[in-house]
């Protein structure tokens, strides 16, 4: 089994956090998004994952090393491929051509999920889906009576199905997928000016490929700041039974309302932290109240009330105490 993870996008909706770090390496509950994605796919893959290919832009050697380490921790060999032009999802997958053989999972790196199924690798193709309330906002699939996919529909204006495609796909024959995607490029078949995987899926289905679906229990979005903070909250709830507070963190005269993640080297003093806060390595928080937020590494926070926030690496946020002489019925903010 091979996994291909296209992740060359700039992550503009998560700026300023993605100015220095690719979006898939931003932390959620103490781990990079892409690491959680890899771990969860490996759990449901149904067989050993041999290779993991990351399709990236010019992210630098440190990022590449981090990605290879993520693959190694999952028991697989990591590979780096480059997409130098944003030509669409089909083009991104083809950038990892050496891994398009045998059983292949393609997963886009801004998607997290929770699932209880084990992948049936005997099927020709499986599209991972989630029931949604507003299918008109998503690409959806419609099913035949036998459970196979009848068609793919992009943001249908009238109701077709509530099964949204979450951006994870399984293919039993990677070589066949490669040839169909290459056909799109050779014939310059585009949608909205880009080579899209859905066009390839449609062609494969017309030629007789039977696609089925697997429904995930949870679909977690990391597309923007609000969604990422909410995903952090939900993941912390999922992993609440784990030991999320490092023994190498210094917590003094602080109230920790779990679940919270606190990394090694942190110092939390005279602070109410939580619920649903993740704090990266070597951050220092003093005299503050923080809830439902992500704080990255080496950050200093003093005398602040913070909620529903994302704070980057090496940031410094300092408030102040006030000496007040306030009379009756006054209001201050």
Secondary structure, DSSP 8 states (H G I E B T S, - for coil): -EEEEE-----GGGTTTTTTS-GGGSEETTEEHHHHHHHHHHHHSSS---EEEEEE-S--HHHHHHHHHHHHHTTSEEEEEE--S---HHHHHHTTGGG-SSSEEEE-TTEEEE------TTSSEEEEEEE-S-GGGSEEEEE-TTSSEEEEEES-SS---SEEEEEEEEES-HHHHHHHHHHHHHTT--BTTB--HHHHHHHHHHTT--EEEEE-SEEEE-SSHHHHHHHHHHHHHHTTTS--B-TTSEEES-EEESSEEE-TT-EEES-EEESSEEE-TT-EEES-EEESEEE-TT-EEES-EEES-EE-TT-EEE---------TT----
